[in-house]
């Protein structure tokens, strides 16, 4: 993978960072604060699916191994 290759985990991380910075929803962050180079490569739905899977995995881990 070269440094300019765009992948869903990287875009999801950028989206979450932007939403945190601008204190907005994921959808608003996608529409208003993401660079077109990113949003033209992957869809909002693809990124949301990735984020939801990570949240589910985190909840499962916490349920089984967390406090």
N, C-alpha and C positions, 0 to 999 in steps of 0.2 A: 504494500500500500504506500503510495507516495503522499507527501504532505498536503496535496491539494485534493485528494480523493475524498469525496463526501460520503459518509455513511450515517445510518439512522442513529446509532448511539451518540455520535458526535453532535448531530443536529439536535437531538433531544436534550443533551446537556446544554447546548447554547440556548435553546428555547427556554429551559427552566431558569437559566441564569438571567436572561433578558426579562422574564416575568418577575423574577425576584427584584431586579434592579428597578423596574418600572411599576412594581406592585400592581400587576394586572393578571387577568386570567390567561390560561394557555392559548386559547383561541385569539384573544385580543393581542397577545404577544406575537403570535404567528402572523396575524394580519398587519400589524402596525410596526413591529420592531425587528423583524427578521430580514436579513439581506436577501434580495431576489435570487442571488446565486445559490443560496441554500434552498429556498422554497420552490425553485424550478427543478431541483434534483429529486426531491422526495415530497410526498404529500403529507398534509396535516394528519390524515387518518393513519398513515404508516407510522408516524412519530407517536401519535396517541396510543396506538396498539402496543408499541414498544414500551412506552411509559407505563401503561396499565399492566403489562406482563411483569415488569420490574417491581411494581408495587405489590402485585399478587405474590411474587416470589419472596419479597421482603416480609410480607405479612405471614406467609407460611413458615419462613425461617424463624421469625420472632415467636410465633405460636409454638413451634417445636423446640427451640433452643434458647429463646430469649427469657427475659425476666418475667 
